[in-house]
Amino acid sequence: MTEVPSAEGSRRDQLAEGLRSVGARIDAALAASGRDDRPTLVVVTKFFPASDVDLLAGLGVRDVGENRDQEASAKYAAVAHRADLTLHFIGQLQRNKAHSVVRYADVVQSVDRAPLVTALDRAAQAEQRRLAVLVQVSLEDVEEGDGTAEARGGVPWTRAQALADTVAATEALDLRGVMAVAPLGAEPRAAFARLRRVAEAVRSAHPQAWWVSAGMSGDLEEAIAEGATHLRVGTAILGSRPSHR
Ligand SMILES: *Cc1c(COP(=O)(O)O)cnc(C)c1O
């Protein structure tokens, strides 16, 4: 009997190879920093079809990330393995999308301002569910009196603790920790060291908030060296995204 390689079979092989090579990078980075606590790998599936999510789930992936409400809500309605997946929303979020996101997301990693906290809390209460939340931190240098450093999203790191306190005081949101993207042009290791200090301050006030989501395809080693508990990796597993914003 001859086996006819199907397109889906080869895509499955590509994804398996991506997971294997990222897994090897994680192993090496853990060894280099003397860590034995493996971070959670959140596979970022934005711009890729629901069929990829099904293949990833079949390969053992349990955490996936999306950054746009419209795309994510449509895609995850179509995913057969949804019950096994933890869905992380990682994109900039408008308040009027809070209700939609609360219906399918398990975690919102990108909470960066108090009005969004209020909107998510109300939406979660209306849906009678609890939602895990990370405070997204901007790691840019903060100038004196400058509140507008949010080039890649996030509350200025000097105000992250206050926003974490706001999340912790809500009815339906569970503060789990902090998330950040290394600023463009910055040395990622130094940026993630700053995040680590912010994370430690948040955790000392809120012991349950121990997640540190940092590190993408290009800088996961630096994030692991600075204590990341969650990595968000897209390109290195799925390949180049089919289109860009
Ligand atoms: C797209 C995205 C990622 C994944 O980036 P890759 O470079 O493809 O690994 C991680 N975090 C956020 C917030 C993203 O938007």
The ligand as an SDF file (V2000), in Angstrom:
LIG
                    3D

 15 15  0  0  0  0  0  0  0  0999 V2000
    2.0130   38.0090   17.9830 C   0  0  0  0  0  0  0  0  0  0  0  0
    2.3660   38.1060   19.4210 C   0  0  0  0  0  0  0  0  0  0  0  0
    3.2820   37.1900   20.0040 C   0  0  0  0  0  0  0  0  0  0  0  0
    3.9960   36.1090   19.1960 C   0  0  0  0  0  0  0  0  0  0  0  0
    5.0230   36.6900   18.4580 O   0  0  0  0  0  0  0  0  0  0  0  0
    6.0440   35.8060   17.5930 P   0  0  0  0  0  0  0  0  0  0  0  0
    7.1670   36.7320   17.3430 O   0  0  0  0  0  0  0  0  0  0  0  0
    5.3120   35.3940   16.3670 O   0  0  0  0  0  0  0  0  0  0  0  0
    6.4480   34.6540   18.4230 O   0  0  0  0  0  0  0  0  0  0  0  0
    3.5310   37.3130   21.3580 C   0  0  0  0  0  0  0  0  0  0  0  0
    2.9430   38.2640   22.1110 N   0  0  0  0  0  0  0  0  0  0  0  0
    2.0780   39.1650   21.5960 C   0  0  0  0  0  0  0  0  0  0  0  0
    1.4720   40.1880   22.4950 C   0  0  0  0  0  0  0  0  0  0  0  0
    1.7720   39.1100   20.2410 C   0  0  0  0  0  0  0  0  0  0  0  0
    0.9130   40.0040   19.7300 O   0  0  0  0  0  0  0  0  0  0  0  0
  1  2  1  0
  2  3  1  0
  2 14  2  0
  3  4  1  0
  3 10  2  0
  4  5  1  0
  5  6  1  0
  6  7  2  0
  6  8  1  0
  6  9  1  0
 10 11  1  0
 11 12  2  0
 12 13  1  0
 12 14  1  0
 14 15  1  0
M  END
$$$$
